[in-house]
Amino acid sequence: MSKLFINIKELVQVREHTNTPLRGKEMDELPSIKNAFLWLEDGFIKDYGRMDNYHSHPAQEVYDCSDQIITPGYIDSHTHLVFAATREKEFEDRIHGLSYEEIASRGGGILNSAAALEKMTEEELFEQARSRLDQVVAQGTVAIEIKSGYGLSVASELKILRVVSRLRESGTTSHHKIPIKSTFLGAHAFPLKYKKDRKAYINLIIDEMLPKIAEEHLADYIDVFCEQNYFTVKEMLRILEAGSAYGLKAKVHVNQFNALGAIEAAVQAGAVSVDHLEVMQASDFTALAGSRTIATALPSCSFFLGLEYAPVNEMIEQDIAVSLASDYNPGSTPSGNLNFVYSLACIKMNMSPQRAFNALTINAAHALELQEELGSITIGKKANLMIFKNIESMASIPYNFGQVVIDQVVVNGQFI
């Protein structure tokens, strides 16, 4: 099936090469073509250019887009989309003054989600997750990472990862398949029964969970929540090393509440990304500057919990590759809407619309190692796109905060 879009008002994020993530002043550039055409064939971008240079292409469907802006879709490189229950009670607790850490110390937070998930069947979990996937795709997300971590037992962690595998194979309820990367996050918290025997739980992760996950090919990455009252830097490195032995690359939670030296350790361990980064110290910037590790900020989490926002502009100015993601989860970010993330990045983090869009597309693709497939309008990449109607410029998207101004989403060359 082929599609031809002609007279496009503006074709945005047009790049011939995206082999490396954007840094520094590159983040301010958002190349586009006005009065453009775009040819899709068999789910891929086949050709594009100015209408002045247009030569007839065979296409089964032709669309006049004189009032439309077309861009690549968003990529969400950090989510916990598979979970069993929402946590409104904790939401109220925070309103009444309890902190995230205080709620966790009382058995809430991650442990609360793990308890709910243990009781839910894989089929129920799958149906709930598939509904959430439908929603975020309709909001423009065309590739996603999904973590485990709300199981904290061998059976429950495997159950989550099997659901992720099923989502990858089946796609949305309308059978649109987007790229899905799976991350094993057994080291999300210590279950109550292991609170006084941390080593035993880490051994459970390494000796029992990892071999089963590897046997079933259930994960692409391994993650650790390295934070005070959770996993230490030393523990993180031990778990990452164990995951690496099974071919799992690192994507880790660091610096959400404290700077513990985890960023430098993760970069040295070859982490694909380090995520959160609300609390940064000078050595963290130094470790990330010029490295291959993507610094992923999660502004929706800061918004929902009332935390400081990651200093993304300072990172960009220090030659750090920055991306943005949703952190969609039931406790600290019950939303996977990347349009809202886009708005928060501009409004609360003072990113320009150009910087924020680059962070949600090209650099986010690098955070999932999907840069050869997605993140830009490039010949040969997947035709996973967003079409905006009656907006003046890219700034209109974050300007209309809390709204989805996307007219249509295209996945594998087909309208969803």
Salt bridges, closest charged atoms under 4 A:
GLU16 OE1 - HIS17 NE2 4.00
ASP28 OD1 - ARG355 NE 2.73
GLU41 OE1 - LYS46 NZ 3.72
ASP47 OD2 - HIS57 NE2 2.84
GLU61 OE1 - LYS3 NZ 3.31
GLU90 OE1 - ARG87 NE 2.84
ASP93 OD1 - LYS89 NZ 2.80
GLU122 OE2 - ARG166 NH1 3.50
GLU123 OE1 - ARG166 NH2 3.07
GLU145 OE2 - LYS147 NZ 2.59
GLU216 OE2 - ARG162 NH2 2.57
ASP220 OD2 - ARG168 NH1 3.11
ASP223 OD2 - LYS147 NZ 2.84
ASP223 OD2 - HIS253 ND1 2.88
GLU235 OE1 - ARG198 NH2 2.69
ASP275 OD2 - HIS78 ND1 2.77
GLU278 OE2 - HIS276 ND1 3.09
ASP327 OD1 - HIS78 NE2 3.07
ASP327 OD1 - HIS80 NE2 3.29
ASP327 OD2 - HIS276 NE2 3.93
GLU369 OE2 - LYS249 NZ 2.68
GLU373 OE1 - LYS382 NZ 3.49
